[in-house]
Amino acid sequence: MTAAQAPFLSACELPEDAVELGGLAAPWGVKGWFKVHAHSASPEALFHARDWYLLPSSKPPRSVGGKPPAAPLFTGCVRVRIREIKPHGDGIVAQIQGVDDRNITESLQGSRIFIPRAKFPPPKKGEFYWVDLLGMSVVNRQGEDLGQVADLLSTGPQTVLVIRHEATDTERLIPFVDAYIDAVDQPERRIRVDWLPDYDL
């Protein structure tokens, strides 16, 4: 099957506010379901949005069990509509509308999942999406510039901000918990923290 023979794939432009949230993993069952590999960003957006934007895998296809790898089903960006998505064990499984064949899901395996930020559900009070924190400047109570949020780490019970200061080429880790986070000012793209430059996590 080619993309031209796959009406469930709609060629499109990737939205400017699209955020990569995961990828299509291995097929699940024989009726077109697949496992979803969710990135560290909150998976609520995957459940909330019914239209997903896919880009081909950035890795070359691999052979499995001695069989030649399945040929990529599309190039560029395509949009698919999700028929159903649900938790399964510790993971997530989903099915694309119009897909009920395991062979097709094998051809889509590795595709990268993007969802426009505008389609994310509103976060609960006091909660933030990781993508919204990235790039924010971080200052302490003394007004000292500690750098910008370059990444976030999930350590199980808590999330840790990875702060990088380009001018000094330094990096520090600050737990994203009330004990150290005074305020998150989204309009100003600034986080105020109770943290001195010589603190070490």
Secondary structure, 3 states (H helix, E strand, C coil): CCHHHCCCCEECCCCCCEEEEEEEEEEECCCCEEEEEECCCCCHHHHHCCEEEEECCCCCCCCECCECCCCCCCCCCEEEEEEEEEEECCEEEEEECCCCCHHHHHHHCCCEEEEEHHHCCCCCCCCCCHHHHCCCEEEECCCCEEEEEEEEEECCCCEEEEEEECCCCEEEEEECCCCCEEEEECCCCEEEECCCCCCCC
